Amino acid sequence: MSWLDREHTIAPPGFNRWLIPPAALAVHLCIGQAYATSVYKNSLVEHFDASLTEIGIIFSIAIVMLGLSAAVMGTWVDKNGPRMAMFTSALFWAGGFLVGSLGIFTNQLWLVYLGYGVIGGIGLGIGYISPVSTLIKWFPDRPGLATGMAIMGFGGGALIASPVSTALLKFYDPNTGVDGAVASGEAVGSLFLTLAVVYLAYMMFGAFTIKVPAADWKPEGFDASKVKTKALVTSNHVSAANSIKTKQFWLVWIVLFCNVTAGIGILEQASPMLQDFFRQPDGSTAVTVAVAGGFVGLLSIANMGGRFVWSSTSDIIGRKRIYLVYLGVGAVLYTVLALAGASTTLLFVFLAFFIISFYGGGFATVPAYLRDLFGTFQVGAIHGRLLTAWSAAGIAGPLIINGFLDAQGTPGELTAAAYQPALLTMVGLLIIGFIANLMIKPVDSKHHEPAKTTPKESAMEA
């Protein structure tokens, strides 16, 4: 399978670098389906006769495996190139849906854990990091824009997956939404089979159109000596192995963990959360299933747009300052959501939209933050290691919100008050992240790689 090797993906002279973002998006738009799990979450609760926490574990396992596989395979991805990584990711991601559908059809929840959670989660991790370091190399003049273009696809995946999944569930089970009925388990299983086929084909398109720049390539008119104009931006390099020995790595880890944990709390519960916030005294809700599904799509726009807009803004104002916005303003918005979010639907949607845009922006900005602190030497592998913060957040976020909700009452009968303890807990996490971000300083020179060792490695990775 040598046609997947890095040397077969080197771009010819004159290649247009703007052809690379669509290839990256092909993968990220597919694996971004993870953010649309709330569309069929209640269906799985009913099908397996399980609690919200038991079903939420599916998402948690997937995010844990995302972080672990990204950490373990980060160096492998840098060495073998994006095509090999994207190809591998497609096989795992589609395979996860297939095994997950088998679990649904046979009523074996552990198979859904194994399929969507473990196998699919490995595909998530490899696919997530596969185009990032490549895009940073194609856009050294605008690293925030570059990572935003790639990672916005992950945030936008639910924008496509949510309405498509809702329509397919209605097609496979026409009773969906009638008198509040949720889709049957068989309908969700059929949905999984459909997504497996579609995502495999589209991710393969991305894998076979991605290119890497030649070792000596640089954008026309680009002067690397002018890049180091902002605080924290280094022209030196730190290896992946040495990066984890620095306090900067762990401070960024805390920042990402806090930002992600808070955001996952809303995304993982988005559809039922909107219905619960506007539940009537008689137990009915003013929000229909279709509107709740549309809300998931709207949050996907916020997630996707935040990844592009805020990460691009970080090229202008700096990474540290943009994280002060994500965490500081985010804490204020969460407080208002917890205490007054149920007053009007418009206020609720407005607050949730900006909260999730900060969540997405945090993801898209962090690779550029790492590039500023540690250089480009092994930034892909460092990014992979940092995503263990996402793994931890993937456990903490759903457990916090589902744990509080399970203690408050029965799914389908909850109100806005049931969410207050969880949301205020998220405020505390954001404040911790805000403090950690303030403490980030340039990396000590003792961790830098000797100048003579980095060109060879950079050429290998280019």
N, C-alpha and C positions, 0 to 999 in steps of 0.2 A: 504493500500500500504506500509506495514511495511518493505517489502523486499527492499525498497529504502533507508531505514534509515541507518545512519552511522554505528550503531553497527553490521549490517549485511555485512559490507564491510571491517572489520578489518582483516588484513592479518594474516595467521597462521604462527607459528614459521618456520624459514627457507625459507620464501618467497623471491624470487629473485626480488629485487627492480628495475631491468632493464626491467621488464615486465610492469612497470607503464608508461614510456614515450609513447609506442605505443597507450595506451588507451587515453592519453591526446591528442596525435596527431590526433586521430580519430575525435575528436570534432573540434580542431583548423584547420585542413585541410578543413573541411566543411565550417565553418563560415568565413574562409579566402577568400571565393568566393567574399566577399565584394570588394576586390581589383581588381576584373576582370570586374567591371561594365562598364569600358570604351569600352569593346568589343561591347556592344550593345547600347551605349549611343546615337550615331547618329541615330540609328534606332528609338529610342524612341522620339528623337527630331522631326523626320519626321512623325512618327505615330501620335503624339499628336499635331503636328504643334506648337511646343513650342520652347523656347529659351534654350541655353545651361544652363543658370542659373536655369530655371524652372526644367529641368531634373536633374541638379546637386543637387537640393534640396533633391531628393530622398536619395542620398548617405549621405547628411548632416543630415537628420532626423535620419537615421539608426545609424550614429556615435553618435549623441546627445543621442539617446535612449540607446546606448551601455554604455555611461558614466553614465547616470542617473540610469539605472537599476543596473549597477555594484555598484554604490554608495549606492543605497537603499537596494539592496539585498546582499551586501557583508557579513554582519553579519549573515544573514540567511544561506548563502552558507557555512560559517565556522561552523555554528551550526549543520546543517543537513547533511553535507558531500558532496563529489563530485558526488556520484551516483545520488542522488536526483536532484542536480543542472544540471548535464548533461542531465538527462531525461527531465527535464523541458525545458532546452535550445533547445533540439531537437524538441519538440512540437511547440515552438514559432517560431523557424527558418523555419521549414517546413511549418507551418501555414502561415508565412509571404509570402512565395513564392506562396502559393495557392491563397491568397487574392490578391496579386499583379498581378497574371495571370488573375484573374477575371477583374481587373481594365483595363488591356491591351485589353482583348477581348471585353469589353463593352465600350472602349474608355473613361474611367473615370480615369483621372490622380490622383484624390484625393484617389482613392482606392489603387493605387500603393504607394502613400505616407503612407497610413494607413498600407498596407500589408508589403511590403519590408521595409519601413521606421520605423513605430512604432512597429508593432508586431515582425517583423524580428529583429529589433534593440534590443528589449528586449532579444530575444534569443541570440544575439551577446554578450550582456553584461554578462548575466549569464554564457554562455558557455566560455567566455574569461577568467573569473576569477576562474571558477570551479576547474581546476586542479593545479593552480599555488601554493597555499599554501600547497597542498598535496605533490607536488614535492619538495618543499623546505624542508618539514619534512623528505622526503625519502633521500634527498641529503644535509644534513646539512654541510657536508664537502666541497661541491662545489655548493653553491647556484646559482652562475652565470650560470654554466653549466646546472643546473636543470631548471631554468626558460627559458634558451635559448632553451632547448629541447622541452619545451611545446609551447612556443610562436613562435618558428620558423615555426610551422605548420600553424599559422595564416598568416604569411608572404608567406608561400609556397602554400597557398590555390589557389591563382591565377595561379600558375604554372600548376595545373591540370585543374582548371576551365576555363582558357583562351582558350587553344587549344580545349578542349572538347566542350565548348560553341560555338566556331567558327565552329567546325565540325557539331554540332547539328543545328546551324542556317542555314548552307549550306544544311543540310539534309531536314530541314523543309521548306526552301525556296531556291531552286536550283539557283535562279537568283542572290543570294548574291555574290557580288564581280564582277559581269559581268558589264563591262563598268563603274565601280565605284559605282554600285548600292549597297545599304545597305539592310539588312534583313528586311522583313516586320514585322509589329507589331504582326501579328498572329504567326510568327515564334518565336518571343521573348516570347510570351505568352506560346507557347508549350514548349519552353526551360525552363521556370519557373516551369511548371508542372513536367517535367522530373527531374529537380534538387530537387524538393520537395521530391520526392519518394526516390531518391538515397541518399540524405543527411540524411533523417530520418533513413534509415536502418543503415548507417555507424555510425551515432552518437549514436544510440542505442547499437551498438557493443562496443563503448568506455564506455558507461555508465555501462554496465554489466560486464566489465572486470577490472574496476578501483578498487584499494584497498587502504586503509589507514594503516599506521603502528600502532602497539600497542603503548600504552602510554610510555612504558619503553624501546622501541626499539631504537637502535642506530647502525650505521654501524660498522662492525668489525674493531677494532683498532682506532676508532674515539675518540679523546679527546677534548671535548668542550672547555676546558680551553686554548687550543692552537689556537682557532679561532680568538681571539682578538689580532691579531698581526699587524693590519693595522689601520691607522687613520680612525676615524668615525665609526669603528665597535664596537658596544656595546654588553655587556653581560646582560644589563638590558632590561626592557620591557616597552613599552608605549601602552596604550589602544587606540583603534580607536577614541574614544571620545576625548581623550587628544591630540592625534596627530595633529588634526586640530587647536589646540591652539598654536602650535609651529611655529616659523618662518621657520624651516627646511622643514616642509610639504609644505608650500606655495612657497618656493624657488624651491623645486623639481617640484611643480605644474607648475611654470613658465618655468622651463627647459623643461619639457615634452611638454607643450603647444607650445613652440617655435619650438622645433625639429619636432613635429608632423605636425604643420601647414605648415611648409616648405615642408615636404615630401608628404603630401596629394596633394599639388599643382601639383606635377608631376604625382603621381599615378592616380589621378582622371581624368587626361587629357592625359594619356600616349599615347594611340593609335593615336588619331588625332594630338597630339603634334609632334610626329615624322614625320608625313606626312606634317604638316604645316612648320616645320623647313626646309624642303627640297622641298618646292613648287617652281616650275619653273615660269619664267616670264609670260608664257602663261596661268598660272593658274593651270596647271597639277602638279602632284607630282611625284617625283622619287621613292617614297615608296608605294608599293602596300598594299592593305588591309591585305593580308596574312602576309606580313613582319611586318606590324604594330601590328598585333595580336601576332606574335612571339616575338616582342619587349616587349609586356606586360608580356609574359611568362619569358623572360630574367630578367625583373625587379623583377619578383616574386622570381627567383633564388637569386638575390641580397638581396631582402627583407628577404628571408628565411635564406640564408647563413650568412647574417649580424647578425641576431638574435642569431645564434649559435656561430659563430666565435668571434664576438666582445664581447658578454656577457661572453663567456668562458675566453677571454683575461682579462676581468675585474676582474676575480678571482686572476689574477697574478699582475696586475698593480694598481688595485683599481677602485672603481666606479667613483670617482670624476675625476680622470685623463682620464678615457675613455670618459667621457662626454665632456671634453675639446677637445678631438679629434673629436667627433661627431659634435660639434657646431663650433669650430674654423676652422678645415679643411673643414667642410661642407660649411661654409660661403665663403671660397676661391673658392671651386668647383662651387658653385652657380654663383659666379661672372664671372668665366670663361665661364660657360654655357650660361649665358645671353649675353655676349659680343662676344664670339667666337664659340659657340656651333654649329652654322650652317656652319662652314668652311668645316668640313668633317663628314661623318656619323660615322666613327670610334671614333672620339673625342666625339661626342654627346653621343654615347652609353657608352663609358668609363666613362664620367662624371656622367651620369644618374645612371649607375650601382653602383658607389661608394656612391653617394648621398643617394640612396635608401638603400644601405647596412647600412649606418649610421642611417637612419630613423628606420630600423628594429632593429638595435642594441640598439637604445635608448629605444624601447619598452621592449625588452627582459631583459635589465639590470636594469630597474627601480624597479621591485619587489625585487631584491637582494639589491639595494640601500636602499630601505625601510627597509629591514631586517637588514641591517647594522646600520641604524639610530635608528630604533624603536624596534628591537628585533622581535622574532617570535610569541609573545603573540597573537596578532590579525592582523597579517600582511596581511591576505587575505582581511579583511574588510578595512584596511587602503589603500590597493591597489585599492579596489573598489572605495573608495572616491577620490583617486587621478585621476582616469580615467575620472572624470568630465573635466579634462584638455583636454582629447581627444574629449569630447563632444564639448567643445568650439572651438577646432581646426577643428573639423568636419564642423563647420559652417564657421569659418574664412578662412580656406584654399580654399575650392571651391568658396566661395564668392569673394575672392581676385582675383583668376585666372580667373574665369568665368566673373566677373564684368569687369575686364580689357579687356578680349577678346570680350565680347559683345559690348564694347565701340569702339573696334578697327575695327570691320567689321563683315562679315557674316561667319558662320561656313563653312568650306570647301574652303574658299578663303583666309584664314589668312596666314601670313608669320612669320618667326622667330622674326622679329622686334616687332610684336604684343605682344610677350611674355616678352620682356625686362622689362617693368614696374613691372609686377607681380613678376618676378624672383628676381629683385633687392629689392623689398619689403621683400621677403623671407630672403635675406641677412641681412637686418636690424633686423629681428626677431631673427635670429641665433646669432647675436652679443648680443642682449638683454639676450638670454638664456645663453650665455657664461659667461656674467657678473654675472648672478644669481647663476650659478654653483660655481663660485669662492667664493661666499659669504656663502656657506654652511659649518657649523661647527657642532660639536657634540651637541646633544640635552641636554638641561639643566636638571639636576637631579630632579628638582621640578616636572617634568612631568612623572617621572618613577613610575611604579606601585610598591606598597609594595611587597617585596619578597614573603610573605606568601600567596598572592592572585593569583600569576601567575601559580604555579604548577597545581592547580585544573583546571584552564581554559585551560592550555596547554594539560592536560590529556583529557579534553573534546574534544579539537580540533584535537588531535593526530590521 
